Amino acid sequence: MRCMKVALVFAVAMLVFTSFASAQSTTGTISGRVIDAQQLPVPGVTVNAESAYLQGIRTTVTSENGDYILTLLPSGSYKISFELSGFQTQQRNVTLAPTQVLPVDVVMGPASVSETVEVVGRKADVLTQTA
């Protein structure tokens, strides 16, 4: 019976310890929704998160509802970019605190259309030795 009590106390102590350890999280989450100028969701947008606190770039793609989520991000400053062909690229600079869930919603407008015309001229061929 005494061994049972010791085991129970040990199990409760481990449970309390692990709950405190998991509460010490230093990461955060950036999430949001991407819509167009008509308030419709934009699926397939590539969302990139860059930071000095990350190794490389964290990337995700918006769902069919235009939603995205970037989890387990170290706290610090981030540059978030939103890219999709046919739309203007959007960028946001944000600061993420530990355990924060930071909402970053974006409205994407259509990309501007540009056209370049190049005219090349050359001398006309002239026949100089004809009879």
Secondary structure, 3 states (H helix, E strand, C coil): CHHHHHHHHHHHHHHHHHHHHHCCCCEEEEEEEEEECCCCECCCCEEEEECCCCCCCEEEECCCCCEEEEEEEECEEEEEEEECCCECCEEEEEEECCCCEEECCEEECECCCCCCCCCCCCCCCCCCCCC
